[in-house]
Structures are given as C-alpha cells and as structure tokens.
Amino acid sequence: MLKRASLILFMSVLLVMSGCSGKTETALEHKAPNGKVVINIIAKRTTTVESWKVDMNVKAYEFKPGKLSFEIYAKDLTEENVKFNWVDEKHCHITFTQQDNTERKFELIATSEQLQMAEM
C-alpha cells in the first residue's frame, strides 16, 4: 500500500512539473509602415495549459495609449500565429490563430484624427 501511495505521489509531482515547462509570459511589438503607430501585445498565463490573458496596447499619433484585453487559447504567441496586415497607412488587420486553428480578428484604424480598435 505504501509503495502504491508513493508511486501516485511521484506521478502527481511529475504531472505538475510537466505543466510548468514552457512560457507563461510573452510580448510582441509591431510598428506601422509610417512609424506613427506602435502595437504592443503583452500576454500572461499562470500555467502552460491555460489560455493567454492578452493586453493589446496601441500608441498612435498624439492620442493617449489605448488597450484591448481578451483571452487567446494557443501554445504560444509568436509571429507565426499573430499576423499584422496593414491594408493601408490607416488600417491594420490583426489575426490571432488559436490552437484549434480558429482565428480571432481585430481591426485597428489609426489616423491623426481618430483611433479605433475592435474585434471583427
């Protein structure tokens, strides 16, 4: 009985430790082609099996920085699964590909007169 309890305890410790490997924080930065807009993505999670808590921060022109917060389920957030597509100097489509290959899409409109960001 003691051997079985020890084995169960050992396996539990291994399982917990395996969940601790991998990144729990990440950050990406992207600048507009004209250099007047900066998008910072900061993401955190407690363990590698949880979704990312994402803050997408935008600094554009003379506006106060804006922020949009949401969750993404992915193994990691890198340039491989976070894409920035500048349609023109004013519009950027930001796409996050999640672990199940579904996409979350956001649109950013940034000019000297307006700053808007929302999920599409």
LINKASUL-V903560 format. One record per residue. N is the residue number from 1. RES is the residue in one small letter. PSI is psi as a letter, one per 30 degrees, with the letter a starting at -180 (* if undefined). OMEGA is omega in whole degrees, 0 to 359 (999 if undefined). NEAR is the number of other C-alpha atoms within 8 Angstrom. Layout:
n=(N	N)
res=(RES	RES)
psi=(PSI	PSI)
omega=(OMEGA	OMEGA)
near=(NEAR	NEAR)
This chain:
n=(1	2	3	4	5	6	7	8	9	10	11	12	13	14	15	16	17	18	19	20	21	22	23	24	25	26	27	28	29	30	31	32	33	34	35	36	37	38	39	40	41	42	43	44	45	46	47	48	49	50	51	52	53	54	55	56	57	58	59	60	61	62	63	64	65	66	67	68	69	70	71	72	73	74	75	76	77	78	79	80	81	82	83	84	85	86	87	88	89	90	91	92	93	94	95	96	97	98	99	100	101	102	103	104	105	106	107	108	109	110	111	112	113	114	115	116	117	118	119	120)
res=(m	l	k	r	a	s	l	i	l	f	m	s	v	l	l	v	m	s	g	c	s	g	k	t	e	t	a	l	e	h	k	a	p	n	g	k	v	v	i	n	i	i	a	k	r	t	t	t	v	e	s	w	k	v	d	m	n	v	k	a	y	e	f	k	p	g	k	l	s	f	e	i	y	a	k	d	l	t	e	e	n	v	k	f	n	w	v	d	e	k	h	c	h	i	t	f	t	q	q	d	n	t	e	r	k	f	e	l	i	a	t	s	e	q	l	q	m	a	e	m)
psi=(e	e	e	e	e	e	e	e	e	e	e	e	e	e	e	e	e	f	f	f	l	l	k	f	k	l	k	k	k	k	k	l	e	f	g	f	k	k	k	k	k	k	k	l	l	e	l	f	f	l	l	k	j	k	j	j	k	k	j	k	b	g	l	k	k	l	k	k	k	l	k	k	j	l	e	l	j	a	f	e	g	j	k	j	j	j	e	a	f	f	k	k	k	k	k	k	k	l	e	g	g	l	k	k	k	k	k	k	j	j	l	f	f	l	j	k	k	l	k	*)
omega=(180	178	181	178	178	179	179	178	179	180	178	179	178	180	179	181	180	177	182	179	182	184	173	175	177	180	175	175	179	179	176	178	180	177	184	180	177	177	176	177	178	183	180	172	182	179	183	179	180	175	177	169	190	168	176	183	180	172	183	176	183	181	169	178	177	181	174	182	181	178	177	176	180	177	182	173	182	176	177	183	172	185	177	181	178	179	173	182	186	188	175	173	182	184	174	175	183	184	180	179	171	183	170	185	180	177	177	173	183	173	178	180	184	176	180	176	181	175	181	999)
near=(4	5	6	7	8	8	8	8	8	8	8	8	8	8	8	8	8	7	10	8	7	6	7	9	8	9	9	9	8	8	9	10	7	6	7	9	12	12	11	11	11	12	11	10	11	6	8	13	5	8	10	11	11	12	11	11	12	11	11	14	8	5	7	6	8	7	8	9	8	7	8	10	9	11	6	5	10	7	7	6	10	11	10	9	7	11	8	6	8	10	11	12	13	12	12	11	11	12	8	5	6	7	8	10	10	11	12	13	11	12	9	8	5	7	11	7	9	8	7	6)
